[in-house]
Amino acid sequence: MFIGIDGGGTYTRVAVTDTNGNLISYIEYKGSASIKKDPNAIENVTNAIMEALKKADCTPSQIKGLAAGVATYASEDDLEWVNKLTVIDGLDCPKQHVNDSVIANVGALLFKPGIISIAGTGTITLGIAENGQHVRNYDFNHYARSAAWALSYDCIHKIIAGETNDTDVELISAAFKHFDTSDTHALAKFGVKGFMDDYPANIKLFGSFAPTVTKHALCGSQLAEEICCKAAADIATSIKLVGACFESDTVTVALIGSVANSELIKKNISKSLASKESNKIYHLVEPAVPPVFGAVIMAMHIAGAKTNEQIIANVVNSANDIA
């Protein structure tokens, strides 16, 4: 059997499949896989793996390959804690640990060259070029303000600063309600006292307001529309930066995450990529499978298992079973 792990900042997802790509067990464990976000990350991942193995009624020695995508894994210095995530007695199969954006790319594009742009809880654009080179927008020192929390911060900053008009009345009212404040002055006092206090909780608080921003962008709020259009422009720029490193004139792109796939932002990204000023022809596609199944496919590859069209089809069907 094979194990794929999507070790995110909030949840750790584990899928176990047989050699034909059929799903045997799936676990969604509440707990981060990143030691940078949760001091119990190692325990979270090992617990998730053991639960998945128990559900699959198999032992660690039956696993022939394991791949894990890990949030915040960025350099060789991180390997000291990353490698410990999957240390379990008897789990002695070939293993590969990568940043979680890599398994997202493999899952979305099934090992074919192309780009994914993630904008949801976090944000990154990653391309795997024809020669296998990994290219990120970060490599260009480019950071898109398109994470859910960033949209919300931009919105609240504008409201506090008074940079609104009559079209934003309902959005402002929704902001007061979400942040449990009565008016702009109270919202400003909340900001002075604690926008950066209890940082993880505030990121969650702001992130959960993003759907309100994207919703009001479609309902006439000029402020929300401007914020969403800026986020879309940032994402499109990140895609074009990464796309410039591809040899082909046509590059496949998949958008992942609630922000990237919100109606106005997705529409504007598509429009920007289709413009005559684009450096390539960009072909937008839907992701084939979630990241955890991208990890399963990687696990098969590092174990030397053959992944023919039928096996890939089985993995896709397995992903659909838990969708």
N, C-alpha and C positions, 0 to 999 in steps of 0.2 A: 504494500500500500504506500501511498504518498501523502505527505502533509504540506499544506500551504497555510501560511500565517500572515494575516494582515494586522500588524501591530500598530494601532493608531494612538492618537493622543488621549482618547477617551475610552475606546473599546478595543479588545483584542479578539479578532475573529480567526477561527481555526476550521479548516475543512480537511477531511480525510477522504481520499478516493482510492478505488482499486486501480490495478494497472491499466484498465480500459477506460479510466476517467469517470467511472460511475461513483456518485457520491455515497459514502458509507456513513459519515457523520458530519455534523456542523455544529459549532459552538460559537456563541457571541457572548464573550465574558466582559463584564463591566470592570474596566481597569486598564490604565495606560500601559503600553509596552516600552515607554521611554522613561529612563531613569531621570531625565531632565524635567519630566512632568510629574512623576510619581516615584517616591523612594521604594515602593513595593513592586516596581515594574517586573523584576525577575520572578517574583512569586506569582504575579498576575499571569505571566506568559506560561510558566511551568504548570500552573493550575489549569489554565485553559487547554494546554496540550493534553494533560492527563485526563481531563473531562472528556475531550474529544476521543481519546483512545478508549476510554471506558465505554463510551457510547457506541463506538465502532466494534467493541468486543475484541480488541486486538492488543498485543503487547508492543512495547517500544522496539523490540528486536525485529518485528515484522515490517517496520517502516524502511523503505528502500531509498527514499530521498526526501529532503526537507528544504523548503525555501521560505524565508521570512522577510517581509518588508517592514521596516521599523521606522516609526516617526522620529525625526530629529537626528537620525544617524547621518552624520555629515563628513566624517574624516576617520583616518586610521586611529586617531586617539580614542574614538568612541568604541573601537573594537573590544576594549578592556571590559566594558559592560555589555555590549551587544552580544558577544559570543557566549556569555553566561546565561542568556535568555533561554537557550535551548539545551542546556546541559542537564540531561536526565539519564539515570542508569539504564543501560541497554539501548539507548537511542544513539547508535554509533554509525548511522548512515551518512552518506555525503550530505553536507549542509551548505547553504548559501544564505548570507545575510546582506540585504541591500536596503537602501532608503525606500520608504513606502511608495514613493512616486514611481519607482522602477517597476514594481509589481502592478501598479495601476496602468502603466504603459503597456506592459505585456498582456494584461487582461483586456485592455481596450482594443489593442491592435493585433493581438495574437502573434507576437514576435515579428511582425512586419514593420518596416521602417515607417516612422511617422511621429507625430507630436501629440502629447496630451497637455491640456491646460486645466489645472485644478483650481477652482475657486469656490470655497465653501468655508469650513472651519479654518482652513489654512489656504495658502495660495502658492503655486509653483507651476512653471511651464517646463516640461521635459521632452526633449526629442531624442530618439534613437535613430541615427542616420544610417545610410545604406552600408557604411563600413563598420557599423556597430558602435560608433562613437556616441557617448552620452553628452548632450548639450543642454544646459539649463539657462533660463533667463538670468539666474543669479550669476552665471559666469560672466555676463556682461555688466555686472553690478546694477541690474535692473530688478526692481521690486514693484510689482503691481499692487496698487491699493485696492484690492478686490476681495480680500477675505471678508467674511460676514461682519466681523467686529469692526473692520476698517470702514465699511459702508456706514455703520451705525455711528461710529465716532465722528466721521465727517458730517453726518446729518446733525448730530447733537451740537457739535462745535458751531455750525452755521446758525442753529436755532438760538444758542446762547449769545452769539455775536449779533443777532438781530438781522441776519442776512436772509430774510424771508419776505414773502408777499402774501397777498390774499389767497393765492392758490394753495398755500401750505397750511391753512387753518386746521384741517382735519389731521394732517400729519403731525402737527405740533400737539394737538390734543391727544393723539395716540402716544406720543413721546412722553407727555406728562403722566399719562396713565401707566405706561410700561415702567417708568423709572420712579413711580410713586412720588411725584412732585406736583405742586399745585400751579406753578407758573414758571416763567423764564428765570426769575430771580432765584427761586428755590432750586431750579435745575443747575444754575450757576454755582450756588452754595454747595450742592451735592458734588459738583465737579471739583471745587476747591478742596473739599474735605476728603474726597476719596476715589476719584477716577482711577488712581493707580494703587490704592489700598486693596488688599485681598485680590491680587492681580488675576489669578485663575478664575475666581468667581466673577470678577468684572468682565473678563473676556467672554465668559458664558452669557452674562447679562446683556452685554452689547451685541454679541452674536445672535442672540435670540430675537433681537429687534430688527435684524436685517430683512426678514420676510415682509415686515411692515413697510420698510423703505421701498423694496421692489414692487410691492403691491400699489403703493401710492404713486409710484412713477407711472403707472398705467391709468391712474385716476385723476390726472390733472395737476398734481403737485409739481411745480417748476423745480423746487429744490431737489426732490427725490429723483426727478428725471435727470437733472444735471449730474447728480452723484452717480447714478447708474450709467449714464453715457460716459462719464470719466472712467469708471471701472472697466467698461467695455473697451474703451480706447486703450487703456493700460494692458488689458489682456491681449488685444489684437497686436499691439506693439511687441509684447513678449513672444507671441507666436511668430511674428515676422523676423525677429532677431534670431530665434532658434532656427527658423526655416531657411535663413540665409546660409546655414552650414550644410544644407543638403545639396547633393549633386543634381537630383532630378528637378525638372521644372514644375512637377506636380507633387504636392505633399499632402498626405492624409492627416487630418486633425480630429481629435475627439475632445469634447468638453466634458468635464467631470465636476460635480458639486452643485449645490443648490443655487449659489450665486451665478455661476457661469451659465446655468441652464434656466435661469429666470427669464421670462419672456422678452422683456425689453433689452436686457444685456445680451442674450444670445442673438437676438435679431441684429443688434448693432455690431457685434463681433463678426457675424456673417457678412454684413454689409461692408465692413472695413476690409475683411479678407478678400472680398470679391472686387474691390476697387482697382482701377487701372494702375494706381500707384503701388500696388503690392508687388513684392519682389518674386513671388511665385504664384502658381495656381493652387489654391488651397481647397481641398475636398473634405467637407465636414461629414463625419460619420458618427453613429451611435456606438458607445463602448460595447464590445462583444460580451464580456463578462466582468463582474466586479473584481477588485484587486486581489481578494483572497484566492480566487481561481486562477488569476495570473500567477500567483505564487505556486499553486499546484502544478501548472504547466512548467514553471521554472524548475520545480523539484524533479519532474520527469526528465527534463533535459540534463540536469547535473548528475542524475543517476544513470545517464546513458540510455534511457528508455526511448523507444521510438514513439513519436506522436504523429500518427497518420490522420487523415481527414476524419475518420470515424471516431477516433479517440478524442479529437478536438470537439467534434459534434457532441460526444457524450459529456464532455466538460461543460459545454454551453448548455446542454439540457439539464445538467446537475445544477448549474447556476439558476436556471429558470425555475427549478423546483423550490428554491428557497426565496425567490424574488417576492 
